[in-house]
Amino acid sequence: MASTLEIISSNRLDRRFAALKGSGRKALVCYVTAGFPDPDRSLELITGFQDAGADVIEVGVPFSDPIADGPVIQDSSQRALAAGMTLDRSLDLIAKAGCSAPVVLFSYLNPIIAAGDDLLSRAEDAGVDGILVTDLPVGADPAREEWLASSSLALIRLVAPTTPIDRMREIAANGSGFIYLISRAGVTGAKDDVPAELPETVSRLRLACDLPICIGFGVGSPTLAAQVAGLADGVVVGSALVLEAGRSITGAVQLAASMRRALDS
């Protein structure tokens, strides 16, 4: 029987998470830096990750000062910018990919402001289902947040491991699609362990929100992905895939497929 969420929502993110919950599976969210290693190969990554079993594709808009990102994604952003990738070209890439899997646009605020007031409708037309703005915490810019929330795109919110439960409730109440839980303090980058405090953080977040929870930052191997997914509704894999993509598109797709198998096992 279909869930209520699946019946009433027209957003592909909501429908995907409802279907995953119904089948007892965990979401695999795969990150791509638009334009890295180059536009053609980043298109191959998007379609390859989908074919490998990714439930959500997160497309990162390259930015000159990605303060939340570690050296791997910083380097991919700089190389993509040097090759001429922009937010508009990122949307063109998404449109060309024509994904059946939901797509989340991952960006810093500056490119979004520069893109103009029609950005959200253009993003929707390109095939974007949700948007995540890394440097726009709840309450920082109410007018901009209201604008983002007014579209049909899900507004994905970040929660840090140090976030108090009252603040978690506020963040969840002003978000949709899913909550992106940062697994550890610091910047992005593959790790080889689960932070000791992560289970308790997830438990607090469960009390504060009804949205699906996907954990990112540091998921670097299939084994770790399976361990993290056991705590939440899904995992976000970024730096490990970007690092592998710099070596081989085939290798990156194979890594995503191995993550999928680990989550399903």
BELGI-V599291 format. One record per helix or strand of 3 or more residues. SS is the DSSP state (a for helix, b for strand). FROM is the first residue (numbers start at 1). TO is the last residue. If there is no record, write none. Layout:
{{SS	FROM	TO} {SS	FROM	TO}}
This chain:
{{a	4	8} {a	12	23} {b	27	33} {a	39	51} {b	56	60} {a	71	82} {a	87	97} {b	102	107} {a	109	115} {a	119	126} {b	130	133} {a	142	149} {b	154	159} {a	165	173} {b	178	182} {a	198	208} {b	212	216} {a	222	229} {b	234	237} {a	239	247} {a	249	264}}
